[in-house]
């Protein structure tokens, strides 16, 4: 039955995703503990891992848009954190409000994706077909490399 298919993530993808979680937790724990410089240092590996995850899922549009939204979420999160650390988070042009821009970009990306997915039958079919071709080992190897 098609609805009982198991979606699996390749091990090479899972390793960087797990490392990304560690980086993100370290960054946010340092933020919560007010460890300014370790938190600022963790921005770079957290963002690099997020960009790498988005890049490696670029051939699977449904995964890519979600991972791209995560990149924007982290950028927003880091913007807010920097604002708090340096007293730049309050007021109309404070970094807390500026963080709404990348938060909004992530929401727009996902909103557009789900709007198309839920309202456009051919888009939904294309996404489902792409996912099946990429992860179905019975398909030819030429479809997985495209």
Buried (B, 14 or more C-beta within 10 A) or exposed (E): EEEEEEEEEEEEBEEBBEBBEEBBEBBBEBBEEEBBEEBBBBBEBBBEBBBBBBEBBEEBBBBBBBBBBBBBBBBBBBBBBBBBBEEBBEEEEBBBBBBEEBBEBBBEBBEEBEEBBEEEEEBBEBBEEBBBBBBEEEEEEEEEEE
